[in-house]
Amino acid sequence: MLIAKGLRPPSVSGYPSGVADPDVPLEYHPLTAADAWTMFFALRDNAENLSNLFEWGLEAANYSLETVKRYCQVHENYEEQRDFVFFSNGQFVGQGAILPHREQKSERQLGIWVDKKLQGRGFATKMVEILENEVFQNRKVKALYYLHDLNNQASAAVARKSLFVPHCTFEQPIKTPSESGNWQCLVKTRELFNLLSTRRQDIEDLWLQNL
């Protein structure tokens, strides 16, 4: 096997070895160039699914290893966006990002995707919870937004389970094959985040009763 300089083979980087377990805490770390092998195989294997979520997903299957390495290197030092990779028992689970929202320094937006083999097992909700904690460690952030296409019922379910509050709907001019073009924007304020930290079960029970 030819291994590009500075890159770890999949058996070392964690893809696709290991058996993912939704009952144990997720492992995660900021995306770096050392994750290039992992991301190369993950993007290739999830290209069809990603094309239904993101415009760039249409090209993911054709990314070369060097392209993925450059992507990881750029995002490793990208101040405006923080990217993370998630694992369970050494198996790649997905990627998440904390992005600027409307160029407001006090607001952030989440973006996540989960490996197609692991969808529907609760990993997305766990990823959102981890990213929330990362976001609100910054005391200047007052609100976190979560956006999804109204056709994407899986993303809608994650938003409900994570107790995001509906904020607005809007039309998105750029569509992927599975999108309606109508999106929902949900929000979690710092006040709600802090309240959930102390009384989550009470609020969650009340919330779910009124869905």
C-alpha positions as CSV (number, residue, x, y, z in Angstrom):
1,M,0.0,0.0,0.0
2,L,1.3,3.5,-0.9
3,I,0.9,5.8,2.1
4,A,1.2,9.5,1.5
5,K,3.8,11.2,3.7
6,G,2.4,12.4,7.0
7,L,-0.9,10.5,6.7
8,R,-2.0,7.6,8.9
9,P,-3.4,4.4,7.3
10,P,-7.1,3.6,8.1
11,S,-6.1,0.9,10.6
12,V,-4.4,3.5,12.7
13,S,-6.7,6.5,12.1
14,G,-9.7,4.5,13.2
15,Y,-11.7,4.0,10.0
16,P,-13.4,1.5,9.6
17,S,-12.1,-0.6,12.6
18,G,-13.9,-0.9,15.9
19,V,-17.5,-1.5,16.8
20,A,-19.6,1.6,17.5
21,D,-21.6,1.5,20.7
22,P,-24.2,4.2,21.3
23,D,-24.2,3.4,25.0
24,V,-20.7,4.6,25.7
25,P,-19.5,8.2,25.5
26,L,-18.3,9.4,22.1
27,E,-14.6,10.2,21.6
28,Y,-13.9,13.4,19.6
29,H,-11.2,15.9,18.7
30,P,-10.7,18.9,16.5
31,L,-10.1,18.0,12.8
32,T,-6.5,18.0,11.9
33,A,-4.3,16.9,8.9
34,A,-3.7,13.6,10.8
35,D,-7.4,12.8,10.1
36,A,-7.0,12.8,6.3
37,W,-7.0,9.1,5.9
38,T,-10.2,8.8,8.0
39,M,-11.9,11.6,6.2
40,F,-10.9,10.3,2.8
41,F,-12.6,6.9,3.3
42,A,-15.5,8.4,5.2
43,L,-16.3,10.9,2.4
44,R,-15.9,8.3,-0.3
45,D,-18.2,5.8,1.5
46,N,-20.8,8.5,2.3
47,A,-20.8,10.5,-0.9
48,E,-24.3,9.5,-1.9
49,N,-25.7,10.4,1.5
50,L,-23.8,13.6,1.6
51,S,-25.0,14.7,-1.8
52,N,-28.5,14.7,-0.3
53,L,-27.4,17.0,2.5
54,F,-24.9,19.4,1.1
55,E,-24.1,20.9,-2.3
56,W,-20.5,19.9,-2.0
57,G,-21.5,16.3,-1.2
58,L,-22.0,15.7,-4.9
59,E,-18.2,15.9,-5.4
60,A,-17.2,14.0,-2.3
61,A,-16.7,10.7,-4.0
62,N,-14.1,12.2,-6.4
63,Y,-12.0,13.9,-3.8
64,S,-8.4,12.7,-3.9
65,L,-6.4,11.9,-0.8
66,E,-4.4,15.1,-1.3
67,T,-7.6,17.2,-1.6
68,V,-8.9,15.8,1.6
69,K,-5.5,16.4,3.3
70,R,-5.6,20.1,2.2
71,Y,-9.2,20.4,3.4
72,C,-8.2,19.1,6.8
73,Q,-5.1,21.4,7.0
74,V,-7.2,24.4,6.1
75,H,-9.9,23.7,8.7
76,E,-7.3,22.9,11.3
77,N,-6.3,26.6,11.3
78,Y,-9.6,28.1,10.3
79,E,-10.6,30.6,12.9
80,E,-14.1,31.3,11.7
81,Q,-15.2,27.6,11.8
82,R,-14.3,24.8,14.2
83,D,-14.5,21.2,12.9
84,F,-14.6,18.0,14.9
85,V,-14.4,14.3,14.2
86,F,-16.3,11.8,16.3
87,F,-15.5,8.1,17.1
88,S,-17.1,5.3,19.1
89,N,-14.8,2.5,20.1
90,G,-12.3,3.6,17.5
91,Q,-14.9,3.6,14.6
92,F,-15.6,6.8,12.8
93,V,-19.1,8.1,13.6
94,G,-19.3,11.5,11.9
95,Q,-18.2,15.1,11.5
96,G,-19.5,18.2,13.2
97,A,-18.8,21.9,12.8
98,I,-19.4,25.1,14.7
99,L,-20.0,27.9,12.2
100,P,-20.6,31.6,12.3
101,H,-24.3,32.6,12.1
102,R,-25.3,35.7,10.1
103,E,-21.8,37.2,10.9
104,Q,-22.9,37.8,14.5
105,K,-20.1,37.3,17.0
106,S,-22.6,36.3,19.7
107,E,-24.3,33.6,17.6
108,R,-23.1,30.3,16.2
109,Q,-24.6,27.6,14.0
110,L,-24.2,23.8,14.1
111,G,-23.6,21.5,11.2
112,I,-23.3,17.7,11.5
113,W,-23.4,14.5,9.5
114,V,-23.3,10.8,10.6
115,D,-21.8,7.8,8.8
116,K,-24.6,6.1,6.9
117,K,-24.0,2.8,8.7
118,L,-24.6,4.4,12.1
119,Q,-27.6,6.6,11.4
120,G,-30.7,6.2,13.6
121,R,-28.8,5.0,16.6
122,G,-28.7,8.2,18.6
123,F,-25.2,9.3,17.6
124,A,-26.3,12.6,16.0
125,T,-28.0,13.7,19.2
126,K,-24.9,12.9,21.2
127,M,-22.8,14.9,18.7
128,V,-25.1,17.9,19.0
129,E,-24.8,17.7,22.8
130,I,-21.0,17.7,22.7
131,L,-20.9,20.6,20.2
132,E,-23.4,22.6,22.4
133,N,-21.0,22.3,25.3
134,E,-18.1,23.4,23.1
135,V,-20.1,26.5,21.9
136,F,-21.3,27.7,25.3
137,Q,-17.9,27.5,26.9
138,N,-17.4,30.8,25.1
139,R,-19.1,33.3,27.3
140,K,-19.7,35.7,24.5
141,V,-22.0,33.3,22.6
142,K,-25.6,34.0,23.4
143,A,-27.4,31.7,20.9
144,L,-26.9,28.5,18.9
145,Y,-28.8,27.8,15.7
146,Y,-29.7,24.5,14.1
147,L,-31.0,24.4,10.5
148,H,-32.5,21.6,8.5
149,D,-34.5,21.1,5.4
150,L,-38.2,20.3,6.2
151,N,-37.9,17.1,4.2
152,N,-35.2,15.8,6.5
153,Q,-37.2,14.1,9.2
154,A,-34.1,12.6,10.8
155,S,-32.6,16.1,11.4
156,A,-35.9,17.3,12.7
157,A,-36.0,14.5,15.2
158,V,-32.5,15.4,16.4
159,A,-33.6,19.0,16.9
160,R,-36.6,17.9,19.0
161,K,-34.6,15.5,21.1
162,S,-32.0,18.2,21.7
163,L,-34.7,20.7,22.7
164,F,-34.0,23.4,20.2
165,V,-36.9,25.9,19.9
166,P,-38.4,26.7,16.4
167,H,-37.3,30.2,15.3
168,C,-38.4,30.6,11.7
169,T,-38.7,29.0,8.3
170,F,-37.1,30.2,5.1
171,E,-36.6,29.3,1.5
172,Q,-33.1,28.1,0.4
173,P,-32.3,28.8,-3.2
174,I,-29.6,26.1,-3.4
175,K,-31.1,22.6,-3.4
176,T,-29.7,19.1,-3.3
177,P,-31.8,16.3,-4.9
178,S,-33.6,15.4,-1.7
179,E,-34.4,18.9,-0.5
180,S,-37.6,20.8,-0.6
181,G,-35.9,24.2,-0.5
182,N,-37.9,25.1,2.6
183,W,-35.8,25.1,5.8
184,Q,-36.5,25.4,9.4
185,C,-34.2,27.4,11.7
186,L,-34.3,26.4,15.4
187,V,-32.4,28.1,18.3
188,K,-31.1,27.4,21.8
189,T,-30.2,30.4,23.9
190,R,-27.6,30.5,26.6
191,E,-30.4,30.9,29.1
192,L,-32.1,27.7,27.9
193,F,-28.8,25.8,27.8
194,N,-28.1,26.8,31.4
195,L,-31.6,25.8,32.5
196,L,-31.3,22.4,30.8
197,S,-28.1,21.8,32.6
198,T,-29.8,21.8,35.9
199,R,-33.5,20.8,35.2
200,R,-33.2,18.9,31.9
201,Q,-35.4,15.9,32.8
202,D,-38.3,18.1,34.1
203,I,-38.2,20.3,31.0
204,E,-37.7,17.4,28.6
205,D,-40.8,15.6,30.0
206,L,-42.9,18.8,29.7
207,W,-41.6,19.5,26.2
208,L,-42.3,16.0,24.9
209,Q,-45.8,16.0,26.4
210,N,-46.6,19.0,24.3
211,L,-45.2,18.0,20.9
